[in-house]
Amino acid sequence: LVTTVEVRAQPSVEVRTPEGVPLRFHLATVGDRAAAFLVDGAILFVLAIGFGLVIELTTMLSSGAVNALIQLVVFLVFAFYFPAFEILWRGRTPGKRLVGIQVIDANGRTLTGEAIFARNLTRKVEVVFPLILMANPRLLWPDAPGWAVLLSFGWLLVLLFLPLFNQRRQRAGDFLASTIVIRRPKIQLLRDLTLGPAESESRRHHYRFEPAELDLYGIFELQTLEQVLRTREVKPKTLRDIAEKICRKMRRQESRLQPRRFLDDFYAQLRRHLEQKLLFGERQERKKEGRLER
C-alpha cells in the first residue's frame, strides 16, 4: 500500500488520464509557488552575477563588447532556466523540488516540452515586462506616459493574484499550456494492497518479474497503480492497456495476458522490491526512461 501523509487539509483536484482513470492530487498553495519562485530567483541572481564576473575577468574584449556578452548570457540563463529544469526534472525546478511541488499536465497526459515552454514564455509577459516598465519605463517604452506605469502595476497585480480566483490555482501560463502545479506527497510503503487478511507474504504469483524489470519503475508509479487497482469503475480495457504498456517497456511477451492478475502480481512484487531497496538506503521515486535491454 502507498499512502500519503498530509499535515493539513489542502484543496485537491481530480485528474483523469486518457484511459479514464481518476487520480487525485493536492494542489500547491500560492505560498508554495511563491516560495519556489523566490528560491529559483535567488539561484538565477547568483548565476547571473557569477557568469558576469567570469566574463569580466576572463575576456580581453572592449568594455562595450563585455557588457553586450554579459547581457546575452544573462538573457539566456533567465530564458532557459525554468524550461530546462522542468524538462530534465519532469516538471520541477530546484525551487519546486525544495518546496515539494511539481508541474503536471491537467488532462493526465505526459508533460511535454511544448507545454513547458508555453507556460514559461508567458512568464515574461506576466511578470518580467511589467516589472521593467515599472522600474525603468524607458527600457521598453522611451516616451512612456505615467498612466502606462499604473497600467503595468494593475496588470501585474491581476496576473499575480489570478491563481487565487480559479479552482485549480492556475496562472495564465498554466491556462495556456493546460498544466497545474501539485504538491508531491510524501510516500510511504506499507502493507501490500493485494494481500487479504488470510493471505501471507508468501502468496504464489502467476506472473514473475525479474529484478531488472522491477528496477524500471519507482514509488510514484506504484502509487499511481494502487489508485488504479482501487478504482471500482476502472474498465477492463484500461487494465489491459496498462498491462500491455508495462509489457512493452519490459520487452516482455505474454501470449495469454490476464490484465488484472498481471497488475496485481506486478504491484505486489514491485512493492516488495522497492521496500528491499529502501532497507539499503536506496530510494527510487520515478520510473527510468527507455525500455529494458535484453
C-alpha positions in Angstrom: 0.0 0.0 0.0 1.1 3.5 -0.7 -0.3 6.3 1.5 0.2 10.0 1.7 0.9 11.9 4.8 -0.6 15.4 4.9 0.0 17.8 7.8 -3.1 19.9 7.0 -6.1 19.7 4.7 -5.4 21.1 1.3 -7.6 21.7 -1.8 -7.3 18.7 -4.1 -8.0 18.2 -7.8 -9.0 15.0 -9.7 -7.2 14.4 -12.9 -8.5 11.8 -15.4 -6.0 10.1 -17.6 -6.8 9.5 -21.3 -7.7 5.9 -20.3 -10.4 7.3 -17.9 -8.5 6.5 -14.6 -9.2 9.2 -11.9 -6.1 10.3 -10.0 -6.4 12.8 -7.1 -3.6 15.3 -6.2 -3.3 18.0 -3.6 -2.8 21.4 -5.3 0.2 23.6 -4.4 -0.7 26.6 -2.4 0.1 30.2 -3.6 2.6 30.3 -0.8 4.3 27.1 -2.1 4.6 28.6 -5.5 5.9 31.9 -4.3 8.5 30.2 -2.1 9.7 28.1 -5.0 9.9 31.2 -7.2 11.9 33.1 -4.6 14.4 30.2 -4.4 14.7 30.0 -8.2 15.0 33.8 -8.3 17.9 33.7 -5.8 19.6 31.0 -7.8 19.1 33.0 -11.1 20.6 36.1 -9.4 23.7 34.1 -8.2 24.1 32.6 -11.7 23.8 35.9 -13.4 26.4 37.5 -11.1 28.7 34.5 -11.4 28.6 34.4 -15.2 29.1 38.2 -15.3 32.2 38.0 -13.1 33.7 35.1 -15.1 33.2 37.0 -18.4 34.5 40.2 -16.9 37.7 38.6 -15.6 38.5 36.1 -18.4 37.8 38.1 -21.6 40.0 40.6 -23.4 37.2 42.4 -25.2 36.3 46.0 -25.0 34.0 47.2 -22.2 31.1 47.6 -24.7 31.6 44.1 -26.0 31.9 42.7 -22.5 28.6 44.3 -21.5 26.8 43.0 -24.5 28.1 39.5 -23.9 27.1 39.6 -20.2 23.6 40.8 -21.2 23.3 37.9 -23.8 24.4 35.3 -21.2 22.1 36.6 -18.5 19.2 36.6 -21.0 19.9 33.0 -22.0 20.1 32.0 -18.3 16.8 33.7 -17.5 15.2 32.4 -20.7 16.1 28.7 -20.3 16.5 28.1 -16.6 12.8 27.2 -15.9 12.0 25.2 -19.1 15.4 23.3 -19.0 15.0 22.2 -15.4 11.2 21.4 -15.8 12.1 19.2 -18.8 15.0 17.4 -17.2 13.4 17.0 -13.8 9.8 16.3 -15.0 8.1 19.5 -14.0 10.4 20.6 -11.2 13.0 23.3 -10.8 15.4 23.5 -7.8 12.9 25.8 -6.1 10.0 23.5 -6.8 12.0 20.5 -5.7 13.0 22.1 -2.4 9.4 23.2 -1.6 8.0 19.9 -2.8 5.8 20.9 -5.7 5.6 19.8 -9.4 4.0 20.8 -12.7 1.8 18.1 -14.3 -0.5 18.0 -17.3 -4.0 19.0 -16.3 -5.5 16.3 -18.5 -3.5 13.4 -17.2 -1.2 13.1 -20.2 2.6 13.1 -20.2 4.0 16.6 -19.6 5.5 17.7 -22.9 8.4 20.1 -23.7 6.0 22.2 -25.8 3.7 22.7 -22.8 6.7 23.6 -20.5 8.0 26.2 -23.0 4.5 27.6 -23.5 3.9 28.1 -19.7 7.3 29.7 -19.2 7.1 32.0 -22.2 4.1 33.8 -20.7 6.2 34.5 -17.6 7.9 37.4 -19.4 4.5 39.0 -20.2 3.1 38.2 -16.7 6.0 39.4 -14.6 9.2 40.5 -16.3 7.9 43.1 -18.7 5.6 44.8 -16.2 8.4 45.0 -13.6 10.8 46.5 -16.1 8.1 49.0 -17.2 7.5 50.0 -13.6 11.2 50.2 -12.7 12.6 51.8 -15.8 9.9 52.6 -18.4 12.5 53.9 -20.9 14.0 50.5 -21.5 10.8 49.2 -23.2 8.9 52.5 -23.9 11.2 55.6 -24.1 8.2 58.1 -24.0 6.0 56.1 -21.7 3.4 58.3 -20.0 2.5 58.0 -16.3 -0.6 56.0 -17.0 1.4 53.2 -18.6 3.3 52.6 -15.4 0.0 52.5 -13.5 -1.4 50.1 -16.1 1.6 47.9 -15.7 1.2 47.8 -12.0 -2.5 46.8 -12.4 -1.6 44.2 -15.0 1.0 42.7 -12.6 -1.5 42.6 -9.7 -4.2 40.9 -11.8 -1.8 38.2 -13.1 -0.1 37.6 -9.7 -3.5 37.1 -8.0 -5.1 35.1 -10.8 -4.3 31.7 -9.1 -6.5 32.8 -6.1 -9.6 33.1 -8.3 -9.8 29.7 -10.0 -10.3 26.3 -8.6 -7.1 24.8 -10.0 -4.9 27.7 -8.9 -3.6 28.2 -12.5 -1.7 31.2 -13.6 -2.0 32.5 -17.2 0.8 30.2 -18.4 -0.9 27.2 -16.9 -4.1 28.0 -18.7 -2.2 28.3 -22.0 -0.3 25.1 -21.5 -3.1 23.2 -19.8 -0.9 22.4 -16.7 -1.4 22.5 -12.9 1.0 22.6 -10.0 0.6 20.0 -7.3 2.3 19.1 -4.1 4.3 15.9 -4.3 3.0 13.7 -1.5 5.4 12.1 1.0 5.2 8.4 0.0 5.5 5.5 2.4 5.4 1.8 1.6 3.0 -0.1 3.9 1.2 -3.4 3.7 0.6 -5.0 0.3 -2.7 -3.9 -1.3 -3.1 -7.3 -3.0 -2.9 -9.3 0.3 -6.2 -10.1 2.1 -6.4 -10.8 5.8 -5.9 -14.5 5.4 -3.1 -14.2 2.9 0.6 -14.1 3.7 3.7 -12.5 2.1 4.5 -15.9 0.6 1.5 -15.9 -1.8 2.2 -17.6 -5.1 2.3 -15.4 -8.2 1.1 -16.4 -11.6 3.4 -13.8 -13.1 7.0 -13.5 -12.0 9.2 -10.4 -12.6 12.9 -10.2 -12.7 14.8 -7.5 -10.6 15.9 -5.8 -13.8 12.2 -5.5 -14.8 11.2 -4.1 -11.5 14.1 -1.7 -11.5 12.4 0.2 -14.4 9.7 1.6 -12.0 9.6 3.7 -8.9 7.4 4.7 -6.0 5.4 7.2 -8.0 4.3 4.5 -10.5 3.5 2.2 -7.6 1.3 4.9 -6.1 -0.4 5.5 -9.4 -1.0 1.8 -10.0 -2.5 1.5 -6.5 -5.1 4.2 -7.3 -6.0 2.3 -10.5 -6.4 -1.0 -8.7 -8.5 0.6 -6.0 -10.8 2.3 -8.5 -14.1 0.4 -8.7 -15.3 1.8 -12.1 -12.0 1.1 -13.9 -12.7 -0.5 -17.3 -11.2 -3.9 -18.3 -9.8 -2.2 -21.4 -7.9 0.3 -19.2 -6.4 -2.5 -17.2 -5.3 -4.3 -20.4 -3.8 -1.0 -21.8 -1.8 -0.5 -18.7 -0.6 -4.1 -18.6 0.4 -4.1 -22.3 2.3 -0.8 -21.8 4.3 -2.4 -18.9 5.0 -5.4 -21.1 6.3 -3.2 -23.9 8.6 -1.3 -21.6 10.0 -4.6 -20.2 10.1 -6.1 -23.8 8.1 -9.0 -22.4 5.9 -11.3 -24.5 2.7 -12.6 -22.9 0.6 -14.7 -25.2 -2.3 -15.1 -22.8 -2.3 -12.0 -20.7 -4.7 -11.7 -17.8 -4.5 -8.0 -17.1 -5.9 -7.9 -13.6 -3.8 -10.8 -12.3 -0.8 -9.4 -14.1 -1.2 -6.0 -12.5 -1.9 -7.5 -9.0 1.3 -9.6 -9.3 3.3 -6.7 -10.6 2.1 -4.4 -7.9 2.9 -6.9 -5.1 6.4 -7.7 -6.4 7.3 -4.1 -7.2 6.2 -3.0 -3.7 8.5 -5.6 -2.1 11.3 -4.8 -4.5 11.1 -1.1 -3.5 10.9 -2.0 0.2 14.1 -4.0 -0.1 15.9 -1.1 -1.8 14.7 1.3 0.9 16.2 -1.0 3.5 19.6 -0.5 1.9 19.1 3.3 1.7 18.2 3.4 -2.0 15.0 5.4 -2.8 13.7 5.3 -6.4 10.8 7.8 -6.8 10.2 7.6 -10.5 10.5 5.2 -13.4 13.6 5.0 -15.6 13.5 6.2 -19.2 13.6 3.8 -22.1 13.0 0.1 -22.2 14.7 -2.9 -20.8 17.7 -4.1 -22.8 17.6 -7.9 -23.3 
